[in-house]
């Protein structure tokens, strides 16, 4: 619960039903069932040129989805902070990968009903290896490279061990982008 206390008083970027920016609200107001409001999240998939991507395991100490594996790094958008800056900041905090916001490539943006997220998903090409990762904020405890078919099979066999996924459409679009970078 240390993480819950750490974040409960941060102001988050909020949105109305039409997707327009609304008055910022405290995380403790926004992320609780019964009082949920539309709020921003920004996430980044980390790929190499071979089409492998990093999946990371969340810490047992985090409030949401402890110990689960995820396909991207990311987090909530604080009030007044652009989505892309949040994505770059979260990537550094969770995996120790330092990038400039302009180096992130937008893959998709939209809304996710169950959690009331207004999201932007980015991708970055990473030339390093797992040994180069640093779990700076304690939200992540492990990381592995995955190829898409192995990820799908692993997630299908053990869905309870996963959160924050990737669709075939996301993967295809990312692969097209990677080809354009070579």
Z-matrix of the N, CA and C atoms (Angstrom, degrees):
N
C 1 1.450
C 2 1.524 1 113.12
N 3 1.300 2 117.71 1 -1.78
C 4 1.460 3 120.72 2 177.86
C 5 1.517 4 111.05 3 -59.28
N 6 1.334 5 115.98 4 -38.46
C 7 1.454 6 119.23 5 -179.83
C 8 1.525 7 111.26 6 -67.23
N 9 1.325 8 117.77 7 -37.94
C 10 1.465 9 121.15 8 179.94
C 11 1.519 10 110.32 9 -60.04
N 12 1.310 11 117.36 10 -45.91
C 13 1.463 12 121.13 11 179.92
C 14 1.520 13 111.00 12 -65.30
N 15 1.325 14 116.43 13 -37.12
C 16 1.459 15 122.07 14 -178.56
C 17 1.534 16 111.83 15 -61.06
N 18 1.342 17 117.36 16 -35.46
C 19 1.456 18 121.11 17 -171.46
C 20 1.520 19 115.84 18 -105.88
N 21 1.325 20 119.77 19 -12.37
C 22 1.461 21 120.43 20 -168.58
C 23 1.524 22 114.32 21 -60.49
N 24 1.328 23 117.54 22 -26.91
C 25 1.459 24 119.71 23 -176.63
C 26 1.524 25 114.40 24 -102.28
N 27 1.329 26 118.18 25 12.13
C 28 1.460 27 117.80 26 177.07
C 29 1.532 28 109.33 27 -82.70
N 30 1.331 29 114.98 28 140.39
C 31 1.464 30 120.85 29 177.85
C 32 1.517 31 109.10 30 -81.36
N 33 1.329 32 116.15 31 129.90
C 34 1.461 33 121.31 32 -178.91
C 35 1.519 34 111.22 33 -109.13
N 36 1.331 35 114.50 34 151.90
C 37 1.464 36 121.53 35 175.29
C 38 1.523 37 107.38 36 -71.08
N 39 1.327 38 116.79 37 124.55
C 40 1.466 39 121.80 38 -177.57
C 41 1.530 40 110.79 39 -119.22
N 42 1.325 41 114.87 40 162.22
C 43 1.460 42 122.07 41 -175.17
C 44 1.517 43 109.38 42 -138.42
N 45 1.339 44 115.56 43 155.12
C 46 1.462 45 118.93 44 175.15
C 47 1.526 46 109.47 45 -90.51
N 48 1.311 47 116.47 46 -177.51
C 49 1.475 48 121.56 47 -177.28
C 50 1.529 49 112.66 48 -60.42
N 51 1.327 50 117.25 49 -26.57
C 52 1.463 51 121.69 50 -179.29
C 53 1.524 52 113.12 51 -86.83
N 54 1.336 53 116.89 52 -3.81
C 55 1.458 54 120.84 53 -179.90
C 56 1.513 55 114.31 54 90.66
N 57 1.327 56 117.22 55 3.91
C 58 1.469 57 120.63 56 176.99
C 59 1.525 58 109.22 57 -81.27
N 60 1.330 59 114.98 58 149.45
C 61 1.470 60 118.96 59 178.07
C 62 1.521 61 109.27 60 -59.67
N 63 1.321 62 114.63 61 139.53
C 64 1.462 63 121.65 62 178.48
C 65 1.529 64 108.14 63 -122.58
N 66 1.300 65 116.02 64 178.77
C 67 1.455 66 121.64 65 179.47
C 68 1.534 67 109.40 66 -59.47
N 69 1.351 68 117.89 67 129.39
C 70 1.474 69 119.63 68 177.86
C 71 1.530 70 110.59 69 -59.91
N 72 1.313 71 114.80 70 150.18
C 73 1.471 72 121.16 71 179.53
C 74 1.519 73 109.15 72 -132.13
N 75 1.319 74 115.18 73 158.33
C 76 1.452 75 120.18 74 176.32
C 77 1.522 76 110.26 75 -71.94
N 78 1.319 77 114.39 76 144.78
C 79 1.460 78 120.83 77 179.77
C 80 1.527 79 111.02 78 -52.19
N 81 1.322 80 117.59 79 -39.34
C 82 1.462 81 121.21 80 -178.72
C 83 1.532 82 111.57 81 -63.17
N 84 1.333 83 118.14 82 -23.25
C 85 1.466 84 121.90 83 177.25
C 86 1.524 85 111.89 84 -88.03
N 87 1.307 86 116.56 85 -31.61
C 88 1.462 87 122.73 86 -168.66
C 89 1.522 88 113.40 87 -86.27
N 90 1.318 89 117.26 88 -36.44
C 91 1.464 90 121.96 89 -168.69
C 92 1.515 91 114.41 90 -103.76
N 93 1.314 92 117.62 91 21.79
C 94 1.466 93 120.60 92 -178.74
C 95 1.523 94 108.66 93 -112.36
N 96 1.333 95 115.83 94 131.23
C 97 1.464 96 119.76 95 177.39
C 98 1.523 97 109.46 96 -53.53
N 99 1.314 98 116.04 97 139.28
C 100 1.456 99 121.60 98 -178.75
C 101 1.522 100 112.60 99 94.91
N 102 1.329 101 117.49 100 -29.86
C 103 1.465 102 120.20 101 178.37
C 104 1.522 103 111.35 102 -124.33
N 105 1.318 104 117.65 103 13.58
C 106 1.469 105 121.44 104 -178.07
C 107 1.522 106 111.16 105 -55.31
N 108 1.326 107 114.15 106 145.34
C 109 1.463 108 122.51 107 174.44
C 110 1.514 109 107.41 108 -133.67
N 111 1.318 110 116.66 109 157.16
C 112 1.462 111 120.58 110 175.46
C 113 1.523 112 108.49 111 -63.51
N 114 1.339 113 115.79 112 129.60
C 115 1.465 114 120.81 113 -178.96
C 116 1.523 115 109.62 114 -147.63
N 117 1.332 116 115.36 115 158.75
C 118 1.460 117 121.04 116 -172.64
C 119 1.516 118 114.70 117 -85.94
N 120 1.336 119 115.16 118 143.92
C 121 1.461 120 122.92 119 169.44
C 122 1.522 121 108.16 120 -135.91
N 123 1.330 122 115.05 121 148.19
C 124 1.470 123 121.28 122 179.84
C 125 1.522 124 107.99 123 -134.34
N 126 1.330 125 115.98 124 131.36
C 127 1.458 126 121.43 125 -172.83
C 128 1.520 127 110.87 126 -136.62
N 129 1.354 128 115.61 127 154.04
C 130 1.463 129 120.90 128 -179.19
C 131 1.518 130 110.83 129 -134.61
N 132 1.333 131 115.10 130 128.91
C 133 1.456 132 121.75 131 170.18
C 134 1.520 133 107.56 132 -88.71
N 135 1.328 134 116.71 133 138.03
C 136 1.461 135 122.65 134 -179.19
C 137 1.527 136 108.19 135 -110.33
N 138 1.333 137 116.66 136 113.85
C 139 1.467 138 123.02 137 -177.63
C 140 1.520 139 110.70 138 -117.77
N 141 1.327 140 115.16 139 156.05
C 142 1.463 141 119.55 140 167.52
C 143 1.528 142 107.89 141 -107.44
N 144 1.312 143 117.24 142 176.47
C 145 1.467 144 121.53 143 -175.49
C 146 1.530 145 113.22 144 -69.21
N 147 1.348 146 116.89 145 -15.60
C 148 1.463 147 121.07 146 178.34
C 149 1.524 148 112.50 147 -87.50
N 150 1.324 149 117.81 148 0.36
C 151 1.454 150 121.10 149 178.98
C 152 1.519 151 114.17 150 87.75
N 153 1.326 152 117.21 151 7.08
C 154 1.466 153 120.39 152 174.49
C 155 1.526 154 108.22 153 -83.86
N 156 1.332 155 116.25 154 149.52
C 157 1.455 156 119.81 155 178.55
C 158 1.523 157 109.99 156 -132.41
N 159 1.315 158 114.95 157 156.08
C 160 1.458 159 121.32 158 -178.18
C 161 1.520 160 109.99 159 -87.09
N 162 1.327 161 114.74 160 129.04
C 163 1.460 162 121.84 161 168.66
C 164 1.518 163 106.31 162 -110.47
N 165 1.322 164 116.40 163 139.79
C 166 1.455 165 120.48 164 -177.67
C 167 1.521 166 109.92 165 -123.11
N 168 1.328 167 114.49 166 151.38
C 169 1.460 168 120.41 167 178.89
C 170 1.523 169 109.05 168 -100.45
N 171 1.319 170 115.32 169 128.86
C 172 1.456 171 121.57 170 179.85
C 173 1.533 172 110.24 171 -73.77
N 174 1.289 173 116.32 172 150.09
C 175 1.457 174 123.17 173 -179.79
C 176 1.536 175 110.71 174 -66.71
N 177 1.329 176 117.82 175 151.61
C 178 1.463 177 119.63 176 173.27
C 179 1.529 178 111.93 177 -68.58
N 180 1.333 179 117.67 178 -14.31
C 181 1.464 180 121.79 179 -177.40
C 182 1.528 181 113.74 180 -86.39
N 183 1.346 182 118.96 181 -12.93
C 184 1.468 183 119.23 182 -178.82
C 185 1.521 184 110.30 183 -74.65
N 186 1.324 185 115.52 184 151.93
C 187 1.464 186 121.32 185 -176.48
C 188 1.534 187 111.69 186 -71.59
N 189 1.323 188 116.91 187 -44.99
C 190 1.468 189 120.91 188 -176.64
C 191 1.517 190 110.93 189 -100.40
N 192 1.305 191 116.55 190 129.19
C 193 1.471 192 124.12 191 175.64
C 194 1.534 193 113.43 192 55.06
N 195 1.328 194 118.41 193 50.60
C 196 1.465 195 119.25 194 178.24
C 197 1.524 196 111.62 195 -61.27
N 198 1.324 197 115.50 196 143.57
C 199 1.470 198 124.44 197 178.38
C 200 1.521 199 114.97 198 67.02
N 201 1.306 200 119.43 199 -2.39
C 202 1.465 201 120.99 200 -177.53
C 203 1.521 202 110.85 201 -82.67
N 204 1.330 203 114.05 202 155.59
C 205 1.461 204 121.87 203 176.59
C 206 1.515 205 109.46 204 -91.16
N 207 1.325 206 115.70 205 147.46
C 208 1.462 207 122.01 206 -179.51
C 209 1.522 208 109.50 207 -138.29
N 210 1.320 209 116.16 208 155.29
C 211 1.462 210 120.51 209 -178.16
C 212 1.518 211 113.11 210 -92.56
N 213 1.300 212 118.33 211 -9.32
C 214 1.460 213 119.67 212 -179.50
C 215 1.522 214 111.55 213 -142.67
N 216 1.319 215 114.87 214 164.68
C 217 1.464 216 122.51 215 172.06
C 218 1.509 217 106.91 216 -100.28
N 219 1.306 218 115.95 217 147.28
C 220 1.452 219 116.78 218 178.61
C 221 1.508 220 112.55 219 173.86
N 222 1.322 221 113.87 220 -176.32
C 223 1.454 222 118.63 221 -179.88
C 224 1.513 223 112.70 222 -177.11
N 225 1.306 224 114.51 223 -173.50
C 226 1.458 225 122.19 224 -178.21
C 227 1.525 226 110.75 225 -75.59
N 228 1.317 227 114.80 226 145.79
C 229 1.461 228 122.01 227 178.82
C 230 1.530 229 108.59 228 -88.12
N 231 1.322 230 115.74 229 120.14
C 232 1.458 231 120.26 230 177.54
C 233 1.527 232 109.62 231 -73.81
N 234 1.298 233 115.43 232 153.44
C 235 1.468 234 121.71 233 -178.83
C 236 1.527 235 110.56 234 -54.35
N 237 1.323 236 115.60 235 129.51
C 238 1.454 237 121.72 236 176.10
C 239 1.517 238 115.57 237 82.22
N 240 1.330 239 118.01 238 -2.78
C 241 1.464 240 121.24 239 -178.49
C 242 1.530 241 108.85 240 -100.25
N 243 1.330 242 118.65 241 130.10
C 244 1.462 243 120.24 242 178.30
C 245 1.546 244 111.79 243 -62.78
N 246 1.315 245 116.31 244 149.27
C 247 1.467 246 122.01 245 179.39
C 248 1.532 247 110.83 246 -54.17
N 249 1.329 248 116.89 247 -47.13
C 250 1.462 249 120.31 248 -175.11
C 251 1.525 250 111.72 249 -64.57
N 252 1.320 251 117.28 250 -34.89
C 253 1.476 252 119.84 251 176.30
C 254 1.521 253 110.78 252 -68.00
N 255 1.322 254 116.62 253 -37.69
C 256 1.464 255 120.56 254 176.36
C 257 1.519 256 110.19 255 -62.95
N 258 1.327 257 116.78 256 -43.96
C 259 1.467 258 120.66 257 179.99
C 260 1.527 259 110.91 258 -59.67
N 261 1.327 260 117.50 259 -44.96
C 262 1.466 261 121.53 260 179.88
C 263 1.529 262 110.88 261 -65.19
N 264 1.305 263 117.29 262 -42.17
C 265 1.468 264 122.03 263 179.72
C 266 1.521 265 110.88 264 -63.48
N 267 1.323 266 117.02 265 -46.54
C 268 1.470 267 121.20 266 -179.10
C 269 1.528 268 111.34 267 -64.37
N 270 1.320 269 116.78 268 -38.35
C 271 1.462 270 120.91 269 178.47
C 272 1.525 271 110.20 270 -61.06
N 273 1.316 272 116.45 271 -40.82
C 274 1.463 273 120.27 272 178.51
C 275 1.537 274 111.05 273 -69.03
N 276 1.321 275 116.57 274 -46.34
C 277 1.466 276 119.98 275 -177.65
C 278 1.524 277 112.41 276 -64.17
N 279 1.334 278 117.17 277 -41.51
C 280 1.461 279 120.59 278 -174.05
C 281 1.524 280 113.80 279 -84.41
N 282 1.350 281 117.15 280 -37.00
C 283 1.469 282 119.82 281 -175.42
C 284 1.524 283 114.03 282 -121.78
N 285 1.322 284 117.25 283 -5.25
C 286 1.459 285 120.07 284 -180.00
C 287 1.519 286 113.70 285 74.46
N 288 1.333 287 117.10 286 17.64
C 289 1.467 288 121.72 287 179.32
C 290 1.526 289 107.51 288 -94.97
N 291 1.323 290 115.56 289 113.98
C 292 1.467 291 120.72 290 -177.94
C 293 1.529 292 109.20 291 -95.57
N 294 1.330 293 115.87 292 121.38
C 295 1.463 294 122.12 293 178.48
C 296 1.521 295 108.85 294 -136.03
N 297 1.307 296 114.80 295 158.42
C 298 1.459 297 120.06 296 171.52
C 299 1.531 298 107.34 297 -85.17
N 300 1.313 299 117.61 298 143.98
C 301 1.465 300 119.05 299 179.29
C 302 1.534 301 113.08 300 -51.92
N 303 1.335 302 117.62 301 -36.46
C 304 1.468 303 120.19 302 -178.26
C 305 1.533 304 112.57 303 -69.15
N 306 1.347 305 117.91 304 -12.45
C 307 1.462 306 121.11 305 177.45
C 308 1.525 307 112.62 306 -83.57
N 309 1.325 308 117.16 307 -11.01
C 310 1.459 309 121.31 308 178.86
C 311 1.521 310 109.43 309 -84.34
N 312 1.326 311 115.80 310 139.77
C 313 1.467 312 121.10 311 179.61
C 314 1.527 313 108.54 312 -108.36
N 315 1.325 314 117.48 313 123.57
C 316 1.459 315 122.62 314 179.61
C 317 1.529 316 110.29 315 -70.65
N 318 1.323 317 116.32 316 124.62
C 319 1.467 318 121.95 317 178.61
C 320 1.523 319 110.58 318 -98.85
N 321 1.312 320 117.06 319 -44.64
C 322 1.467 321 119.60 320 178.89
C 323 1.512 322 110.18 321 -159.43
N 324 1.309 323 113.78 322 158.80
C 325 1.458 324 120.07 323 170.68
C 326 1.514 325 107.49 324 -142.64
N 327 1.314 326 114.73 325 152.43
C 328 1.456 327 118.98 326 -177.14
C 329 1.517 328 111.64 327 176.33
N 330 1.341 329 113.69 328 -156.06
C 331 1.456 330 121.17 329 -178.39
C 332 1.521 331 109.00 330 -131.64
N 333 1.314 332 115.53 331 144.40
C 334 1.457 333 122.18 332 177.79
C 335 1.527 334 108.03 333 -121.41
N 336 1.315 335 115.61 334 112.87
C 337 1.470 336 121.68 335 -173.58
C 338 1.530 337 115.37 336 -58.82
N 339 1.326 338 119.33 337 -51.17
C 340 1.468 339 116.46 338 -169.52
C 341 1.528 340 113.89 339 -58.42
N 342 1.310 341 116.71 340 -41.74
C 343 1.470 342 120.17 341 -177.24
C 344 1.532 343 111.98 342 -97.66
N 345 1.330 344 116.61 343 -4.95
C 346 1.461 345 123.14 344 -178.06
C 347 1.530 346 111.24 345 60.17
N 348 1.330 347 114.69 346 46.10
C 349 1.461 348 121.39 347 177.63
C 350 1.524 349 110.65 348 -95.22
N 351 1.295 350 116.61 349 133.84
C 352 1.453 351 124.46 350 164.44
C 353 1.523 352 102.70 351 -100.85
N 354 1.339 353 116.71 352 114.09
C 355 1.466 354 118.72 353 -167.78
C 356 1.521 355 113.27 354 -122.06
N 357 1.329 356 113.55 355 157.85
C 358 1.457 357 123.11 356 166.86
C 359 1.518 358 106.55 357 -132.74
N 360 1.346 359 115.82 358 129.04
C 361 1.464 360 122.44 359 178.41
C 362 1.523 361 109.28 360 -111.17
N 363 1.319 362 115.47 361 131.29
C 364 1.456 363 123.08 362 -178.46
C 365 1.524 364 109.87 363 -119.05
N 366 1.337 365 115.10 364 168.59
C 367 1.467 366 121.48 365 172.89
C 368 1.522 367 107.81 366 -135.95
N 369 1.330 368 114.53 367 151.04
C 370 1.461 369 121.70 368 175.68
C 371 1.517 370 108.02 369 -137.17
N 372 1.335 371 116.18 370 142.64
C 373 1.462 372 120.78 371 171.06
C 374 1.520 373 107.71 372 -85.73
N 375 1.312 374 116.03 373 128.33
C 376 1.460 375 121.99 374 -177.33
C 377 1.518 376 108.16 375 -116.17
N 378 1.317 377 116.11 376 121.56
C 379 1.467 378 121.28 377 -178.06
C 380 1.529 379 112.11 378 -89.51
N 381 1.322 380 117.72 379 -6.97
C 382 1.455 381 121.66 380 -177.28
C 383 1.522 382 112.47 381 -88.43
N 384 1.318 383 114.67 382 -172.04
C 385 1.456 384 122.41 383 178.87
C 386 1.521 385 110.80 384 -122.77
N 387 1.324 386 116.04 385 179.70
C 388 1.460 387 120.62 386 -179.79
C 389 1.528 388 111.86 387 -59.69
N 390 1.334 389 116.45 388 -32.71
C 391 1.474 390 120.40 389 -179.78
C 392 1.531 391 111.63 390 -64.50
N 393 1.328 392 117.55 391 -17.97
C 394 1.464 393 121.94 392 -179.32
C 395 1.530 394 113.10 393 -87.13
N 396 1.324 395 116.73 394 -8.58
C 397 1.463 396 120.50 395 -177.60
C 398 1.525 397 110.65 396 -78.61
N 399 1.320 398 114.99 397 147.66
C 400 1.472 399 122.62 398 176.19
C 401 1.525 400 106.97 399 -135.40
N 402 1.304 401 116.19 400 125.74
C 403 1.470 402 121.70 401 -179.59
C 404 1.528 403 107.76 402 -92.73
N 405 1.313 404 115.76 403 82.62
C 406 1.465 405 122.21 404 -166.61
C 407 1.525 406 114.79 405 -75.30
N 408 1.326 407 118.15 406 -34.67
C 409 1.468 408 118.29 407 -174.32
C 410 1.527 409 113.78 408 -101.24
N 411 1.329 410 117.78 409 0.96
C 412 1.459 411 120.79 410 177.16
C 413 1.516 412 114.99 411 81.31
N 414 1.341 413 118.21 412 1.80
C 415 1.461 414 120.16 413 178.90
C 416 1.523 415 112.31 414 -79.39
N 417 1.323 416 117.09 415 -21.34
C 418 1.466 417 123.16 416 -178.53
C 419 1.520 418 108.46 417 -120.78
N 420 1.353 419 116.04 418 140.76
C 421 1.470 420 119.48 419 -178.93
C 422 1.523 421 113.60 420 -120.91
N 423 1.343 422 118.34 421 -11.98
C 424 1.457 423 120.58 422 -178.55
C 425 1.532 424 108.73 423 -158.96
N 426 1.332 425 115.88 424 161.47
C 427 1.467 426 120.74 425 178.18
C 428 1.519 427 109.10 426 -152.54
N 429 1.341 428 115.19 427 148.97
C 430 1.463 429 122.49 428 178.73
C 431 1.530 430 108.79 429 -143.09
N 432 1.333 431 114.68 430 151.86
C 433 1.458 432 119.88 431 170.61
C 434 1.530 433 108.48 432 -82.94
N 435 1.322 434 116.72 433 139.91
C 436 1.463 435 122.15 434 176.22
C 437 1.516 436 109.45 435 -130.86
N 438 1.319 437 115.68 436 147.30
C 439 1.461 438 119.90 437 164.68
C 440 1.530 439 105.26 438 -98.79
N 441 1.315 440 116.59 439 156.17
C 442 1.458 441 120.71 440 -167.06
C 443 1.526 442 113.16 441 -59.89
N 444 1.322 443 118.39 442 -44.63
C 445 1.470 444 120.22 443 -177.87
C 446 1.528 445 111.49 444 -64.39
N 447 1.312 446 117.36 445 -39.02
C 448 1.477 447 120.52 446 177.56
C 449 1.530 448 109.92 447 -65.17
N 450 1.322 449 116.41 448 -42.48
C 451 1.466 450 120.56 449 177.42
C 452 1.528 451 110.22 450 -58.13
N 453 1.337 452 117.00 451 -49.68
C 454 1.468 453 120.52 452 -178.48
C 455 1.528 454 111.08 453 -58.57
N 456 1.317 455 116.33 454 -46.10
C 457 1.469 456 121.01 455 -178.18
C 458 1.528 457 110.83 456 -64.34
N 459 1.322 458 116.47 457 -44.82
C 460 1.464 459 121.10 458 179.96
C 461 1.528 460 110.72 459 -62.50
N 462 1.327 461 116.38 460 -42.63
C 463 1.468 462 120.24 461 -179.44
C 464 1.531 463 110.96 462 -68.49
N 465 1.333 464 117.42 463 -38.31
C 466 1.471 465 120.52 464 177.92
C 467 1.525 466 111.57 465 -64.82
N 468 1.329 467 116.60 466 -38.57
C 469 1.465 468 120.86 467 -179.35
C 470 1.521 469 113.13 468 -73.67
N 471 1.319 470 117.12 469 -30.74
C 472 1.471 471 122.11 470 -176.89
C 473 1.521 472 111.59 471 -137.48
N 474 1.328 473 118.80 472 63.46
C 475 1.466 474 119.89 473 -175.83
C 476 1.527 475 113.59 474 -61.55
N 477 1.313 476 117.15 475 -26.43
C 478 1.466 477 120.74 476 -179.43
C 479 1.532 478 112.66 477 -68.81
N 480 1.329 479 117.09 478 -13.57
C 481 1.468 480 121.39 479 -179.86
C 482 1.526 481 112.96 480 -95.29
N 483 1.341 482 116.49 481 2.90
C 484 1.465 483 120.07 482 -173.78
C 485 1.524 484 112.17 483 -125.50
N 486 1.322 485 114.47 484 150.25
C 487 1.468 486 123.45 485 168.41
C 488 1.529 487 105.73 486 -143.76
N 489 1.291 488 118.01 487 173.48
C 490 1.473 489 122.02 488 172.27
C 491 1.524 490 112.74 489 47.97
N 492 1.297 491 117.57 490 76.95
C 493 1.452 492 122.68 491 -173.71
C 494 1.518 493 116.11 492 -94.99
N 495 1.329 494 112.43 493 -164.36
C 496 1.458 495 122.29 494 179.51
C 497 1.532 496 107.36 495 -142.16
N 498 1.316 497 116.74 496 135.78
C 499 1.462 498 120.50 497 178.20
C 500 1.531 499 110.49 498 -91.71
N 501 1.321 500 115.50 499 166.16
C 502 1.466 501 119.78 500 175.50
C 503 1.520 502 110.33 501 -62.51
N 504 1.335 503 116.62 502 -35.54
C 505 1.470 504 120.47 503 178.40
C 506 1.526 505 110.59 504 -64.29
N 507 1.351 506 116.20 505 -43.76
C 508 1.474 507 119.56 506 176.79
C 509 1.516 508 110.04 507 -58.17
N 510 1.327 509 115.56 508 -48.63
C 511 1.462 510 120.51 509 -176.92
C 512 1.529 511 110.85 510 -60.90
N 513 1.319 512 117.69 511 -45.32
C 514 1.468 513 121.43 512 179.76
C 515 1.517 514 111.54 513 -60.74
N 516 1.329 515 116.09 514 -44.54
C 517 1.467 516 119.56 515 179.84
C 518 1.524 517 111.08 516 -64.72
N 519 1.319 518 116.43 517 -40.33
C 520 1.467 519 120.34 518 178.68
C 521 1.522 520 110.30 519 -64.23
N 522 1.325 521 117.43 520 -42.54
C 523 1.461 522 120.51 521 180.00
C 524 1.529 523 111.33 522 -63.63
N 525 1.311 524 117.38 523 -38.16
C 526 1.465 525 120.68 524 175.69
C 527 1.522 526 110.36 525 -62.33
N 528 1.323 527 116.17 526 -43.41
C 529 1.460 528 120.08 527 178.23
C 530 1.524 529 110.95 528 -62.94
N 531 1.337 530 117.67 529 -43.83
C 532 1.469 531 120.90 530 179.54
C 533 1.535 532 110.42 531 -59.62
N 534 1.328 533 117.07 532 -42.97
C 535 1.471 534 120.26 533 178.24
C 536 1.536 535 110.58 534 -59.53
N 537 1.315 536 116.75 535 -36.16
C 538 1.474 537 119.85 536 -179.15
C 539 1.523 538 111.60 537 -72.73
N 540 1.330 539 118.20 538 -14.33
C 541 1.464 540 122.29 539 -178.78
C 542 1.522 541 112.91 540 -89.41
N 543 1.325 542 116.85 541 -13.07
C 544 1.476 543 120.34 542 -178.10
C 545 1.511 544 112.34 543 -84.50
